[in-house]
Amino acid sequence: MFISNNGVLVPFVVFLVSTSVFSPTWVVFGEQSSFKRPDPLRHLKSYNGGYDLKNKHYWASAAFTGVHGYVIAGVWLICGLVFMICIAFLRNSSIRSTCPIKDFLDSHFIFIFIFMLALLFTILAIVASSLALVENQRSMKTTDKLKGAILSQAQNARRTIRKVTNAMRHMQYLLLPYDPALAMSFNVTSRQLGKDSQNIQLFLDKNGRTIDRVIQTPYVVHLVVVAVNLVLLVSALVLLLLHWYPGLVVVIFLCWILTTLIWVLTGFDFFLHNFAEDTCSALEDFQQNSHNSSLSSILPCLDPERSEKLMGQIGYTIHSFINQLNSKVTEIAN
């Protein structure tokens, strides 16, 4: 069965069950949300499509929303490489003797200059760490909200499925003497819904904690990276005051790498935040109009028209049964 083989898609199946099959309103006018973002795969031309997990251009445009963090990380890394190359060249005595600023390098002012430069980079690294934590908190709240919405809808759909299954079984017993074929279809449908209800509960049991770990893991990674980076920054200032330059160079190199990683994580947080918002928007569109939803691209097994046809057939059979019953009552009364 599709749902059991693709447990990740159960939440989306939940929305179809709760809004398309059992909703009394079959057609709701609405439009599919679209996004206008630069697409790096199309030379930064705008991506004007919707939420489509099968479309590489959607993923590229969504990932590009974190470009600010990626660019700053790249610039930071390049500046670090240039700085290390300059230090390596200046340590060479022959190059140092021909350098135009030889007198400045040999004076005690170079220590003050290096200290101020290290202090500036320390401030920039602290700013980067703060921005990373703030953006991570924002994306964490968004993903946690999405998780709550998915699990809540799953619980609601499971309760709805249980009620509808009980009602269909009761109708099956009533219709069996009059339309055995339709009664049998009721039996098959009720069993299928029962299996879907069990799959939803299985999803809640198995994936609830997994989703929590997925949300918490980036937060823990951010905290560890930022904490280690700040400790190294303090160590760099101490080593600078102690004039132990070999250790200082190693610490600066590690700090530079970690700060670059922090900016990359910040860009990823922007992407994760926007992706969670896109998912929430797609779910809202599905609730408003299940016939014209961007989720249809990842739910090929769902057919709302078939649900409408089945409900129409059920209504027609019940209506015919009531008419026949009224006719029999009229004949007996006469």
ROPA-660661 format. One line per field, with one value per residue: residue number from 1; x negated, y, z of N, C-alpha, C in turn; residue in three letters. Coordinates in pm, whole numbers, plus 50000, padded with zeros to 5 digits. Layout:
! residues N
k: c(NUM ...)
nX: c(X ...)
nY: c(Y ...)
nZ: c(Z ...)
caX: c(X ...)
caY: c(Y ...)
caZ: c(Z ...)
cX: c(X ...)
cY: c(Y ...)
cZ: c(Z ...)
r: c(ALA ...)
***
This chain:
! residues 334
k: c(1 2 3 4 5 6 7 8 9 10 11 12 13 14 15 16 17 18 19 20 21 22 23 24 25 26 27 28 29 30 31 32 33 34 35 36 37 38 39 40 41 42 43 44 45 46 47 48 49 50 51 52 53 54 55 56 57 58 59 60 61 62 63 64 65 66 67 68 69 70 71 72 73 74 75 76 77 78 79 80 81 82 83 84 85 86 87 88 89 90 91 92 93 94 95 96 97 98 99 100 101 102 103 104 105 106 107 108 109 110 111 112 113 114 115 116 117 118 119 120 121 122 123 124 125 126 127 128 129 130 131 132 133 134 135 136 137 138 139 140 141 142 143 144 145 146 147 148 149 150 151 152 153 154 155 156 157 158 159 160 161 162 163 164 165 166 167 168 169 170 171 172 173 174 175 176 177 178 179 180 181 182 183 184 185 186 187 188 189 190 191 192 193 194 195 196 197 198 199 200 201 202 203 204 205 206 207 208 209 210 211 212 213 214 215 216 217 218 219 220 221 222 223 224 225 226 227 228 229 230 231 232 233 234 235 236 237 238 239 240 241 242 243 244 245 246 247 248 249 250 251 252 253 254 255 256 257 258 259 260 261 262 263 264 265 266 267 268 269 270 271 272 273 274 275 276 277 278 279 280 281 282 283 284 285 286 287 288 289 290 291 292 293 294 295 296 297 298 299 300 301 302 303 304 305 306 307 308 309 310 311 312 313 314 315 316 317 318 319 320 321 322 323 324 325 326 327 328 329 330 331 332 333 334)
nX: c(49915 49957 49935 49823 49575 49459 49409 49341 49508 49748 49863 49953 50139 50320 50436 50579 50766 50906 51004 51085 51228 51414 51522 51798 51806 51726 51604 51390 51308 50991 50643 50331 50041 49760 49409 49165 48855 48497 48341 48071 48006 48106 47962 48008 48260 48606 48785 49103 49279 49470 49499 49311 49180 49059 48937 48639 48573 48731 48613 48356 48408 48516 48302 48132 48219 48070 47840 47701 47570 47404 47243 47111 46971 46800 46651 46535 46375 46198 46068 45941 45762 45601 45494 45344 45160 45021 44903 44736 44559 44440 44298 44080 43745 43598 43796 43914 43715 43710 43951 44176 44283 44106 43985 44207 44297 44092 44110 44248 44506 44635 44727 44938 45100 45160 45295 45520 45630 45688 45874 46078 46155 46242 46469 46625 46656 46803 47036 47119 47168 47379 47579 47615 47722 47960 48101 48117 48285 48519 48578 48607 48837 49024 49014 49088 49347 49459 49429 49603 49848 49871 49877 50103 50307 50290 50381 50645 50746 50731 50920 51147 51152 51206 51467 51607 51559 51698 51958 51986 51974 52208 52393 52339 52447 52717 52763 52707 52920 53044 52867 52622 52375 52286 52280 52071 51861 51856 51760 51499 51394 51417 51243 51004 50983 50957 50704 50553 50592 50455 50199 50154 50148 49924 49734 49738 49646 49388 49253 49284 49097 48870 48899 48874 48605 48485 48544 48416 48147 48002 48004 47852 47607 47545 47512 47289 47087 47074 47007 46754 46615 46617 46471 46222 46168 46129 45905 45726 45685 45563 45328 45212 45151 44964 44761 44719 44680 44686 44887 45094 45136 45236 45474 45610 45647 45820 46038 46114 46201 46418 46582 46643 46794 47006 47131 47213 47398 47581 47683 47802 47998 48165 48262 48391 48588 48745 48825 48984 49189 49288 49392 49593 49758 49831 49981 50193 50305 50393 50590 50776 50835 50841 50838 50681 50398 50057 49955 50036 49848 49681 49842 49946 50127 50366 50702 50932 51167 51257 51336 51551 51722 51774 51904 52125 52248 52311 52495 52696 52780 52879 53084 53248 53317 53468 53683 53796 53872 54060 54251 54335 54446 54657 54811 54886 55034 55249)
nY: c(49880 50227 50419 50283 50217 50457 50625 50882 51048 51035 51249 51424 51268 51253 51507 51495 51298 51417 51652 51625 51382 51361 51607 51833 52028 52048 52191 52455 52779 52884 52969 52833 52881 53070 53125 53379 53380 53406 53178 52979 52778 52862 53078 53280 53369 53438 53210 53111 52922 52685 52511 52243 51946 51773 51919 52040 52304 52438 52354 52459 52737 52772 52698 52901 53118 53141 53267 53491 53418 53217 53361 53545 53362 53257 53489 53545 53317 53343 53584 53498 53310 53479 53639 53448 53372 53613 53638 53414 53482 53714 53614 53512 53587 53705 53811 53977 54165 54315 54433 54710 54814 54754 54881 54938 54681 54589 54743 54810 54875 54700 54494 54613 54669 54409 54315 54485 54413 54144 54179 54309 54107 53926 54053 54056 53781 53719 53861 53719 53470 53538 53617 53373 53214 53354 53336 53061 53006 53125 52970 52728 52764 52792 52541 52380 52466 52379 52103 52062 52129 51929 51687 51738 51755 51494 51349 51450 51364 51089 51045 51130 50943 50711 50763 50784 50532 50365 50459 50386 50108 50054 50149 49968 49727 49798 49839 49597 49403 49521 49628 49448 49468 49736 49740 49563 49711 49912 49765 49701 49959 50056 49884 49956 50221 50169 50047 50265 50435 50293 50311 50584 50614 50457 50612 50838 50725 50629 50838 51075 51134 51121 51343 51543 51507 51570 51841 51939 51871 52047 52278 52204 52154 52413 52544 52405 52457 52740 52777 52647 52806 53058 52999 52943 53194 53349 53213 53279 53554 53544 53398 53581 53791 53660 53633 53401 53299 53079 52903 53085 53130 52882 52869 53091 53006 52785 52920 53078 52889 52778 53004 53051 52819 52878 53091 52954 52778 52968 53059 52817 52802 53014 52906 52673 52789 52927 52711 52567 52754 52760 52500 52511 52701 52556 52351 52501 52591 52346 52280 52478 52435 52139 52038 52194 52206 52246 52024 51805 51712 51544 51352 51118 50911 51000 51080 51303 51327 51068 51020 51198 51082 50835 50918 51042 50822 50676 50852 50851 50584 50561 50749 50626 50397 50507 50613 50376 50258 50443 50408 50144 50177 50346 50180 49981 50134 50209)
nZ: c(50000 49935 50141 50356 50254 50221 50459 50527 50389 50512 50674 50474 50344 50545 50539 50301 50359 50570 50464 50198 50156 50366 50400 50386 50196 49868 49661 49674 49611 49520 49492 49391 49580 49475 49422 49397 49327 49294 49074 49080 48900 48664 48579 48768 48702 48772 48972 48933 49015 49216 49531 49500 49545 49373 49185 49074 49041 49223 49465 49428 49418 49671 49838 49766 49907 50133 50054 50145 50382 50277 50097 50265 50419 50223 50152 50399 50434 50217 50284 50515 50409 50252 50455 50601 50405 50370 50624 50619 50411 50515 50725 50608 50587 50375 50207 50390 50439 50208 50204 50170 50404 50605 50826 50985 51042 51199 51423 51755 51722 51558 51714 51852 51635 51538 51761 51766 51523 51569 51771 51630 51448 51636 51738 51505 51470 51700 51645 51418 51538 51710 51528 51399 51605 51660 51414 51397 51615 51519 51287 51415 51572 51367 51233 51447 51487 51246 51279 51497 51375 51179 51332 51487 51294 51203 51426 51441 51195 51227 51430 51289 51080 51226 51318 51074 50967 51146 51097 50827 50840 50979 50792 50595 50693 50687 50413 50297 50245 50025 49833 49764 49629 49656 49933 49976 49867 50054 50269 50185 50159 50423 50556 50434 50521 50792 50797 50712 50928 51126 51019 51039 51318 51366 51239 51407 51645 51580 51447 51585 51795 51638 51469 51661 51730 51489 51475 51702 51667 51475 51635 51861 51732 51642 51892 51997 51804 51814 52085 52105 51924 52051 52282 52167 52064 52294 52389 52187 52229 52480 52421 52250 52421 52574 52397 52250 51959 51766 51868 51865 51591 51510 51660 51559 51296 51336 51451 51237 51051 51192 51220 50954 50910 51079 50944 50717 50834 50918 50672 50594 50790 50714 50473 50573 50734 50542 50384 50564 50600 50339 50326 50521 50396 50168 50284 50387 50147 50050 50234 50172 49902 49775 49521 49360 49436 49538 49655 49517 49340 49481 49575 49417 49441 49532 49473 49449 49292 49265 49526 49546 49359 49480 49718 49604 49485 49713 49834 49636 49643 49905 49889 49695 49836 50047 49901 49798 50038 50130 49931 49978 50233 50171 50005 50188 50366 50208)
caX: c(50000 49874 49909 49733 49442 49410 49458 49317 49617 49872 49931 50024 50256 50413 50511 50677 50874 50986 51061 51141 51322 51517 51570 51923 51785 51640 51529 51362 51230 50863 50533 50209 49939 49639 49297 49082 48721 48390 48309 47932 47996 48152 47885 48073 48393 48703 48867 49240 49363 49523 49432 49299 49061 48997 48880 48507 48568 48785 48510 48247 48452 48532 48168 48068 48261 47962 47719 47626 47479 47303 47149 47026 46880 46696 46564 46459 46273 46096 45989 45855 45652 45511 45424 45245 45053 44939 44823 44632 44458 44369 44207 43959 43653 43561 43912 43937 43614 43740 44089 44180 44321 44015 43967 44328 44303 43990 44139 44340 44644 44695 44799 45066 45180 45210 45392 45643 45687 45748 45993 46181 46204 46316 46601 46698 46692 46911 47156 47163 47225 47508 47674 47644 47812 48092 48167 48149 48404 48634 48611 48650 48977 49107 49022 49164 49487 49498 49442 49726 49962 49880 49920 50239 50395 50290 50472 50782 50788 50751 51051 51249 51156 51273 51611 51662 51555 51811 52082 51992 52007 52351 52464 52320 52547 52849 52776 52677 53035 53097 52763 52505 52250 52244 52245 51937 51766 51845 51675 51361 51351 51401 51119 50892 50973 50903 50559 50495 50592 50344 50074 50137 50104 49786 49652 49728 49564 49249 49188 49296 48967 48772 48914 48815 48459 48445 48553 48320 48008 47935 47987 47737 47487 47516 47459 47154 46994 47058 46935 46613 46556 46595 46359 46100 46142 46068 45770 45641 45647 45468 45200 45154 45092 44847 44664 44691 44737 44723 45020 45191 45167 45322 45605 45675 45689 45939 46149 46158 46279 46546 46666 46695 46900 47121 47201 47281 47515 47678 47750 47888 48114 48256 48326 48482 48702 48830 48884 49094 49300 49347 49471 49716 49841 49887 50085 50308 50368 50461 50712 50871 50875 50765 50833 50579 50298 49922 49922 50077 49732 49615 49944 50007 50229 50488 50794 51053 51284 51307 51406 51680 51806 51819 52003 52246 52311 52370 52615 52800 52833 52961 53205 53334 53368 53573 53799 53860 53934 54181 54350 54390 54531 54779 54891 54943 55134 55367)
caY: c(50000 50348 50489 50206 50220 50595 50679 51025 51121 51016 51374 51482 51183 51293 51625 51456 51224 51503 51767 51592 51271 51375 51744 51851 52125 51979 52284 52583 52856 52929 52962 52774 52981 53063 53198 53452 53378 53379 53037 52970 52684 52932 53203 53374 53410 53414 53088 53156 52806 52663 52416 52120 51877 51699 52017 52083 52450 52483 52333 52554 52871 52774 52699 53029 53219 53155 53307 53590 53346 53147 53459 53595 53253 53252 53606 53527 53215 53400 53680 53421 53254 53591 53678 53344 53381 53731 53605 53320 53555 53810 53541 53486 53699 53774 53892 54078 54272 54398 54483 54856 54852 54680 54953 54923 54543 54569 54826 54749 54908 54586 54417 54682 54651 54272 54302 54550 54332 54026 54224 54333 53978 53866 54116 54005 53641 53719 53904 53605 53369 53587 53608 53232 53167 53418 53277 52923 53008 53157 52853 52621 52790 52766 52397 52322 52496 52288 51970 52059 52128 51798 51586 51769 51713 51348 51303 51483 51277 50954 51044 51139 50813 50615 50791 50752 50386 50309 50492 50308 49970 50052 50162 49843 49631 49842 49829 49462 49334 49593 49646 49376 49513 49859 49705 49505 49821 49976 49681 49720 50095 50069 49815 50039 50334 50117 50032 50399 50485 50227 50366 50717 50596 50409 50730 50921 50656 50612 50957 51192 51162 51146 51482 51624 51500 51645 51983 51974 51848 52170 52371 52159 52177 52556 52577 52349 52531 52875 52770 52617 52922 53163 52955 52962 53338 53390 53155 53356 53679 53510 53363 53704 53864 53584 53636 53267 53317 52954 52860 53186 53107 52763 52904 53181 52923 52710 53016 53121 52779 52767 53119 53022 52720 52946 53165 52853 52734 53077 53048 52699 52836 53092 52811 52588 52872 52951 52584 52537 52845 52711 52381 52557 52764 52450 52283 52591 52585 52217 52288 52565 52379 52016 52006 52276 52222 52210 51894 51697 51659 51441 51258 51068 50809 51061 51117 51359 51303 50935 51034 51261 50984 50737 50981 51060 50691 50643 50934 50805 50456 50588 50817 50525 50310 50579 50620 50245 50239 50526 50346 50029 50227 50399 50066 49916 50225 50207)
caZ: c(50000 49918 50266 50439 50194 50220 50585 50538 50326 50587 50710 50361 50324 50650 50496 50200 50426 50656 50395 50068 50159 50467 50409 50314 50089 49774 49577 49737 49517 49574 49398 49443 49610 49394 49479 49301 49384 49197 49055 49031 48788 48543 48574 48860 48659 48878 48977 48959 49040 49350 49621 49423 49594 49264 49092 49120 49041 49352 49567 49405 49457 49817 49898 49735 50004 50232 49983 50221 50470 50198 50041 50374 50454 50121 50166 50524 50410 50128 50362 50603 50330 50218 50577 50632 50304 50403 50743 50578 50334 50600 50813 50530 50613 50250 50165 50493 50428 50091 50215 50187 50540 50693 50953 51065 51088 51303 51540 51851 51685 51490 51815 51875 51513 51536 51869 51724 51416 51632 51843 51529 51402 51747 51740 51389 51497 51799 51572 51337 51628 51759 51417 51376 51710 51643 51298 51430 51700 51435 51206 51505 51606 51250 51212 51557 51457 51138 51339 51575 51284 51114 51429 51527 51185 51200 51531 51402 51085 51281 51496 51185 51012 51314 51317 50942 50952 51221 51026 50703 50876 51011 50665 50521 50740 50643 50268 50249 50181 49910 49731 49816 49566 49723 50071 49975 49849 50186 50352 50139 50192 50568 50593 50388 50614 50917 50781 50708 51065 51195 50967 51098 51456 51359 51207 51527 51745 51538 51393 51672 51857 51532 51428 51767 51718 51368 51506 51807 51626 51429 51747 51940 51651 51650 52024 52011 51718 51867 52213 52077 51859 52151 52366 52090 52054 52421 52391 52096 52296 52586 52358 52196 52535 52619 52286 52198 51826 51696 51914 51821 51450 51502 51714 51462 51183 51378 51466 51105 50992 51264 51186 50820 50927 51140 50839 50634 50910 50914 50542 50598 50873 50629 50382 50649 50775 50425 50342 50657 50568 50214 50357 50588 50295 50083 50361 50392 50015 50038 50313 50104 49773 49755 49378 49294 49540 49500 49713 49427 49270 49561 49619 49294 49465 49584 49366 49508 49209 49300 49653 49517 49290 49578 49805 49525 49471 49843 49850 49544 49692 50024 49842 49631 49942 50119 49812 49797 50169 50132 49843 50049 50342 50109 49961 50306 50423 50122)
cX: c(49913 49838 49809 49592 49381 49462 49440 49433 49748 49938 50009 50148 50363 50499 50614 50796 50966 51054 51131 51249 51440 51571 51699 51910 51684 51555 51514 51270 51104 50755 50411 50105 49818 49534 49219 48945 48618 48357 48167 47915 48042 48088 47957 48202 48495 48771 49007 49334 49410 49438 49428 49169 48991 48925 48746 48495 48629 48680 48396 48285 48469 48396 48098 48112 48158 47833 47636 47526 47369 47198 47055 46927 46766 46598 46476 46346 46161 46007 45894 45737 45551 45429 45314 45130 44962 44850 44707 44521 44376 44275 44079 43867 43617 43674 43934 43840 43641 43880 44089 44214 44234 44000 44089 44338 44204 44017 44236 44486 44714 44775 44936 45158 45241 45316 45526 45712 45754 45875 46110 46241 46282 46458 46687 46743 46806 47043 47210 47228 47363 47615 47713 47742 47953 48168 48203 48272 48529 48675 48660 48797 49069 49124 49100 49314 49541 49520 49572 49849 49981 49934 50064 50339 50402 50385 50617 50833 50812 50885 51165 51264 51231 51425 51674 51664 51671 51944 52097 52025 52155 52435 52452 52424 52687 52869 52758 52798 53079 52994 52635 52372 52197 52206 52105 51830 51748 51749 51528 51309 51328 51275 50997 50872 50919 50753 50490 50489 50478 50210 50047 50088 49959 49691 49632 49635 49416 49179 49200 49163 48859 48778 48854 48662 48410 48447 48444 48175 47940 47911 47866 47607 47447 47453 47316 47053 46968 46978 46786 46544 46526 46481 46227 46066 46077 45926 45675 45595 45545 45331 45132 45088 44968 44737 44626 44756 44767 44861 45128 45233 45261 45463 45681 45726 45817 46061 46204 46244 46416 46639 46724 46810 47025 47200 47274 47408 47623 47755 47843 48013 48215 48333 48428 48606 48798 48896 49000 49214 49368 49437 49601 49812 49906 49998 50211 50381 50447 50592 50818 50922 50789 50754 50721 50471 50162 49880 49957 49958 49661 49715 50015 50119 50362 50574 50922 51178 51344 51384 51543 51775 51862 51925 52134 52322 52379 52499 52729 52864 52923 53092 53302 53396 53482 53699 53874 53933 54063 54291 54416 54485 54663 54871 54960 55055 55262 55435)
cY: c(50124 50410 50413 50205 50357 50665 50827 51106 51107 51147 51435 51400 51219 51409 51588 51388 51318 51616 51731 51486 51302 51516 51760 51949 52068 52073 52415 52659 52907 52910 52905 52883 52961 53153 53265 53470 53356 53230 53026 52873 52746 53070 53315 53433 53368 53279 53129 53039 52798 52565 52280 52051 51796 51791 52066 52235 52507 52470 52433 52694 52881 52779 52833 53140 53239 53204 53408 53522 53276 53244 53511 53488 53243 53367 53592 53427 53268 53499 53608 53361 53362 53632 53577 53348 53499 53704 53512 53390 53648 53741 53503 53608 53775 53862 54005 54195 54365 54458 54634 54899 54778 54749 54937 54782 54517 54650 54755 54784 54791 54500 54479 54662 54511 54252 54365 54470 54207 54062 54249 54202 53905 53921 54065 53860 53632 53761 53789 53497 53411 53577 53463 53178 53225 53354 53131 52914 53034 53036 52738 52639 52758 52616 52329 52348 52404 52147 51958 52054 51991 51693 51611 51725 51560 51291 51331 51391 51135 50943 51048 51006 50711 50636 50749 50601 50320 50336 50408 50162 49956 50062 50035 49739 49669 49819 49688 49392 49397 49610 49579 49426 49639 49831 49644 49612 49900 49898 49700 49857 50112 49999 49897 50159 50289 50098 50168 50459 50423 50282 50506 50706 50546 50523 50817 50857 50655 50744 51080 51231 51189 51290 51575 51624 51578 51795 52024 51962 51973 52270 52333 52182 52324 52593 52528 52429 52671 52873 52743 52737 53033 53126 52976 53110 53391 53337 53233 53486 53653 53478 53486 53784 53793 53577 53495 53255 53186 52902 52956 53164 52987 52795 52994 53101 52846 52802 53058 53014 52769 52883 53104 52922 52783 53022 53069 52804 52842 53078 52930 52725 52919 52999 52726 52664 52893 52823 52546 52627 52803 52590 52419 52621 52660 52375 52369 52591 52456 52217 52372 52503 52256 51978 52080 52308 52179 52077 51779 51636 51550 51340 51199 50968 50870 51112 51171 51333 51165 50940 51096 51161 50882 50796 51006 50930 50649 50722 50889 50676 50476 50655 50717 50433 50377 50589 50486 50218 50319 50465 50226 50072 50277 50286 49998 50003 50224 50070)
cZ: c(50000 50050 50350 50384 50196 50344 50598 50483 50400 50626 50596 50327 50425 50604 50389 50267 50500 50582 50264 50075 50248 50479 50332 50199 49992 49691 49652 49645 49586 49469 49468 49463 49519 49456 49367 49363 49275 49193 49000 48915 48657 48535 48649 48805 48765 48861 49021 48985 49184 49428 49552 49462 49486 49165 49147 49124 49169 49461 49553 49450 49608 49886 49876 49831 50114 50173 50062 50314 50393 50144 50149 50417 50353 50132 50290 50504 50321 50202 50458 50530 50292 50339 50612 50533 50333 50523 50705 50500 50422 50698 50741 50541 50487 50201 50263 50479 50311 50096 50238 50329 50643 50828 51045 51123 51200 51429 51633 51820 51614 51588 51841 51755 51509 51644 51828 51613 51473 51708 51747 51479 51511 51753 51624 51410 51598 51734 51487 51423 51677 51650 51391 51479 51694 51527 51324 51520 51616 51351 51293 51544 51489 51226 51325 51538 51347 51192 51418 51487 51220 51211 51473 51420 51175 51306 51494 51292 51134 51353 51394 51112 51096 51312 51184 50921 51025 51151 50899 50732 50910 50884 50583 50562 50693 50493 50215 50187 50050 49798 49781 49758 49635 49868 50078 49953 49978 50275 50316 50179 50341 50616 50552 50481 50749 50911 50779 50848 51146 51149 51023 51241 51460 51328 51331 51630 51708 51506 51480 51734 51752 51484 51533 51758 51598 51395 51604 51761 51571 51540 51832 51863 51655 51784 52042 51930 51773 51997 52191 52014 51959 52245 52295 52076 52181 52432 52302 52160 52407 52528 52299 52307 52587 52513 52239 52060 51752 51737 51870 51677 51434 51550 51617 51342 51217 51393 51332 51039 51059 51232 51045 50827 50987 51035 50744 50703 50913 50782 50536 50682 50795 50535 50456 50693 50658 50376 50433 50630 50437 50239 50425 50488 50204 50155 50371 50258 49999 50116 50242 49974 49744 49608 49307 49396 49489 49558 49619 49354 49347 49615 49498 49319 49506 49468 49428 49426 49237 49431 49632 49451 49387 49670 49732 49507 49601 49864 49761 49593 49812 49984 49778 49735 50018 50032 49808 49929 50179 50046 49911 50160 50286 50064 50079 50365 50341 50127)
r: c(MET PHE ILE SER ASN ASN GLY VAL LEU VAL PRO PHE VAL VAL PHE LEU VAL SER THR SER VAL PHE SER PRO THR TRP VAL VAL PHE GLY GLU GLN SER SER PHE LYS ARG PRO ASP PRO LEU ARG HIS LEU LYS SER TYR ASN GLY GLY TYR ASP LEU LYS ASN LYS HIS TYR TRP ALA SER ALA ALA PHE THR GLY VAL HIS GLY TYR VAL ILE ALA GLY VAL TRP LEU ILE CYS GLY LEU VAL PHE MET ILE CYS ILE ALA PHE LEU ARG ASN SER SER ILE ARG SER THR CYS PRO ILE LYS ASP PHE LEU ASP SER HIS PHE ILE PHE ILE PHE ILE PHE MET LEU ALA LEU LEU PHE THR ILE LEU ALA ILE VAL ALA SER SER LEU ALA LEU VAL GLU ASN GLN ARG SER MET LYS THR THR ASP LYS LEU LYS GLY ALA ILE LEU SER GLN ALA GLN ASN ALA ARG ARG THR ILE ARG LYS VAL THR ASN ALA MET ARG HIS MET GLN TYR LEU LEU LEU PRO TYR ASP PRO ALA LEU ALA MET SER PHE ASN VAL THR SER ARG GLN LEU GLY LYS ASP SER GLN ASN ILE GLN LEU PHE LEU ASP LYS ASN GLY ARG THR ILE ASP ARG VAL ILE GLN THR PRO TYR VAL VAL HIS LEU VAL VAL VAL ALA VAL ASN LEU VAL LEU LEU VAL SER ALA LEU VAL LEU LEU LEU LEU HIS TRP TYR PRO GLY LEU VAL VAL VAL ILE PHE LEU CYS TRP ILE LEU THR THR LEU ILE TRP VAL LEU THR GLY PHE ASP PHE PHE LEU HIS ASN PHE ALA GLU ASP THR CYS SER ALA LEU GLU ASP PHE GLN GLN ASN SER HIS ASN SER SER LEU SER SER ILE LEU PRO CYS LEU ASP PRO GLU ARG SER GLU LYS LEU MET GLY GLN ILE GLY TYR THR ILE HIS SER PHE ILE ASN GLN LEU ASN SER LYS VAL THR GLU ILE ALA ASN)
***
